[in-house]
Amino acid sequence: MVLFHPNVLYGGTVCTISNYFQMMCILQVSLAIVEASVNRLCSIVYHTKLFLRTKKWATICIVSQWTTGIILSFPTILFNDSVSHLNRLIDS
């Protein structure tokens, strides 16, 4: 009985979770740029609104960015059938 096969890096579940976190990190970079652009737009266009300068507004922006990233990368968990090997990715 072999407990560890040297050609297999991850099992199915760990590979799916790893792909999910990779997708979420990729999306977070894009969403951070969008969030910075929206924040800059609001600070220029609505410079008289005091709500846009509060900690509550910053918290809303951060929570919305992370929530959007988690939700948009969730289909990776549902529709991922690939297994990572040392040198290649195999779709099953």
C-alpha positions as CSV (number, residue, x, y, z in Angstrom):
1,M,0.0,0.0,0.0
2,V,1.4,3.4,-1.1
3,L,0.5,6.3,1.1
4,F,2.1,9.0,-1.0
5,H,2.4,8.8,-4.8
6,P,5.4,11.0,-5.9
7,N,3.7,12.2,-9.1
8,V,0.6,13.6,-7.5
9,L,1.0,17.0,-5.8
10,Y,-2.6,17.6,-4.7
11,G,-5.7,15.5,-4.3
12,G,-9.0,16.5,-5.8
13,T,-10.3,18.6,-2.9
14,V,-7.1,20.4,-2.2
15,C,-6.6,21.2,-5.9
16,T,-10.1,22.6,-6.1
17,I,-9.5,24.8,-3.1
18,S,-6.1,25.9,-4.4
19,N,-7.7,26.9,-7.7
20,Y,-10.4,28.8,-5.9
21,F,-7.9,30.8,-3.9
22,Q,-5.8,31.5,-7.1
23,M,-8.9,32.8,-8.8
24,M,-9.9,34.9,-5.8
25,C,-6.4,36.5,-5.6
26,I,-6.5,37.3,-9.3
27,L,-9.9,38.9,-9.0
28,Q,-8.9,40.9,-5.9
29,V,-6.1,42.7,-7.9
30,S,-8.6,43.8,-10.5
31,L,-11.2,44.7,-7.9
32,A,-8.7,46.8,-6.0
33,I,-8.0,48.9,-9.0
34,V,-11.7,49.3,-9.7
35,E,-12.3,50.2,-6.0
36,A,-9.5,52.8,-6.1
37,S,-10.9,54.3,-9.3
38,V,-14.4,54.5,-7.8
39,N,-13.1,56.0,-4.6
40,R,-11.1,58.6,-6.6
41,L,-14.2,59.4,-8.8
42,C,-16.4,59.9,-5.7
43,S,-13.8,62.1,-4.0
44,I,-13.6,64.4,-7.1
45,V,-17.2,64.5,-8.2
46,Y,-18.8,64.5,-4.7
47,H,-16.1,66.4,-2.8
48,T,-18.7,68.1,-0.6
49,K,-20.3,64.8,0.7
50,L,-18.9,64.1,4.1
51,F,-20.1,60.5,4.1
52,L,-17.5,59.6,1.5
53,R,-14.7,60.6,3.9
54,T,-15.7,58.5,6.9
55,K,-14.4,55.2,8.2
56,K,-17.8,53.7,7.5
57,W,-17.5,54.4,3.8
58,A,-14.0,52.9,3.8
59,T,-15.3,49.8,5.5
60,I,-18.2,49.5,3.0
61,C,-15.7,49.7,0.1
62,I,-13.4,47.0,1.6
63,V,-16.3,44.6,2.5
64,S,-17.9,45.1,-0.9
65,Q,-14.6,44.3,-2.7
66,W,-14.0,41.1,-0.7
67,T,-17.6,40.0,-1.0
68,T,-17.5,40.5,-4.8
69,G,-14.2,38.6,-5.1
70,I,-15.5,35.7,-3.1
71,I,-18.8,35.5,-5.0
72,L,-17.3,35.8,-8.4
73,S,-14.7,33.1,-7.8
74,F,-17.2,30.7,-6.3
75,P,-18.1,28.9,-9.6
76,T,-14.4,27.7,-9.6
77,I,-15.4,25.4,-6.7
78,L,-18.6,24.1,-8.4
79,F,-17.2,23.5,-11.9
80,N,-13.6,22.4,-11.3
81,D,-12.7,18.8,-12.2
82,S,-9.0,19.2,-12.6
83,V,-6.2,17.5,-10.6
84,S,-2.7,19.2,-10.3
85,H,0.3,17.0,-10.9
86,L,3.9,17.9,-10.6
87,N,4.5,18.9,-14.2
88,R,1.0,19.2,-15.7
89,L,-2.7,19.9,-15.1
90,I,-5.1,17.1,-16.0
91,D,-8.8,17.7,-16.5
92,S,-10.8,14.7,-15.6
